[in-house]
Every structure is written in C-alpha cells, then in structure tokens.
Amino acid sequence: MSTITYISSKFVCFSCRTAFHRGVSHGPNFLDCPTCSNEMIRYDHKFKTPAKNNTSQWKKIRFLYEHGFFFQHVYKQDTRGIKRRVRYPYDLQEAKEFAIKYKDQAIQLRKQ
C-alpha cells in the first residue's frame, strides 16, 4: 500500500503579521485569516515568518508580494549555462533590485 505525503502550505496575513500552516498542497491561494478575517496569501511552505515587530522585514515581504515573489524558487544562469537558485534579498533595497532583475520569474496570482 502506498502512502501519499501532503505538504502543508503556509498562509501569511499582512494585517496580523502572522502565518498559519494549512494542510493543503493545492487549492486556493487566498484564505480568510482566522484572527482578523483579512486576506491571507499562500507562500512556500519553507517561508520563515519574521517577528511581528520586525517592520522592515514585513515591508520587504509585502513589497516582494506586490511584485510577484512568494519565496518561490528563483534562478539565474551562470557563465556555463547552468541554472542556480538565487537567495532572496535581505532588506527592502535589495528587494527592489531583485524585483527588477528577476521580474520574468514573478508570479501573478488570481483570486478564484
């Protein structure tokens, strides 16, 4: 008998500055926050939520969201033509450069 493994998704609420795991690997990209009822957005399950009082990191995450980056894998090609994963930016300034450089890999989510 085979076993099916489900990866839980992480949903982020910018209003509460919190994240919740939900046991869905496919399905909606938006849910209502159980705390404040505002919209929560699906992020990669490996996304690390910053502390609630770390406003600079929350601004960076919001900026990246608005530009189509949900901490999905982003790649660049090296001189030999090999694709390598890119690390996500540390601060808002780096995020602005990142969004321009990798705009072709941005994701535009549609509400269902």
N, C-alpha and C positions, 0 to 999 in steps of 0.2 A: 504494500500500500504506500503510495507516495504522499508526501507532506507538502502542502502549499505554504510558503512563507509570505506574509504580508508585511510590507514596510509601512510603518505609520508615517503620516505626513505631519508637518508642523505648520500650524496656522498662527500668524502674527497679527496682533492688534496694535496699531499705532496709537490709538486713544489711551489704552491701558498700559502700553509699553510692556506687553507680556506675550507669551506664546503658549500654545496648547498642542499636545500631540493628539491626533485623531487617527483611529485605525482604518484609514482608507488610503489605498495606494493610487486609485483612480477615482474620478468623480469631480465634484465642484472645486473650483479654485478659490471660491469665496464662501465664507460661513459667517453667521452672526456670532459675535463674542458672547460667551456665557456670562461675563461680568458686566459689560456695559451695553450690550446689544448692537454695538457698531460693527462695521465690516472687518473681518479678519481675512488675510490673504495667505494662500498656501505658499510655503517656502520649502526648500530642500530639507529633508529630514535631518541632515547634518548641520543645519544652520544653528549657530550659537547665539542665543539671545543675550544682548548686553544688559547690564544692570539698569533698573528703571531710572536711576538718577544720572545715568551717563548720557546726557542730552546730545553731546557731539556725535556719539556713535549712532543714536537714534536718528539724528538729522542725516547722517551718511546713509543709513539703511533706507530711509524714506526717499532720499534723492535717487538712490540706485533703483528702488522700486518704480519710481516715476519715469525712469529711463529704461525699464525693461529687464532689470537684473535682479534675480531672485536667489542669488547664490547658487545658480546652476553652474555646470562646468563651462568654463570659457577657455579657449585655446588660442595659442599663437604658433606660427610656423617658424621653426629655426632655420638656419642657413642651409641645412641639409634637407629641408623639406619635411622634417618630422614635426608633427603637432605636439605641443607641450601645454599642459594645463597652466593657467595663469593664476597667481594668487590674487585674492580680492584686495581692494585698497584699504589702507589703514585709516585714513581720515577723509574728510569731505573734499579737500583739494585734490587728493589722489583720485577720488571717486569721479570728479569732474573730468579729469584726463582719461580715466578708464572708460567712462561712458562714451567719449568721443572716439577713442581708439578702437573699441570693440562693439560699436553700435550695430554692426552687421550681425552680431550674435545675440542682440537683445530680443526678448520675448514680449509680445503684446497679448496680454490676457483679455479675453472677452467674458463679460458676465453672461451666465447661462440663464 
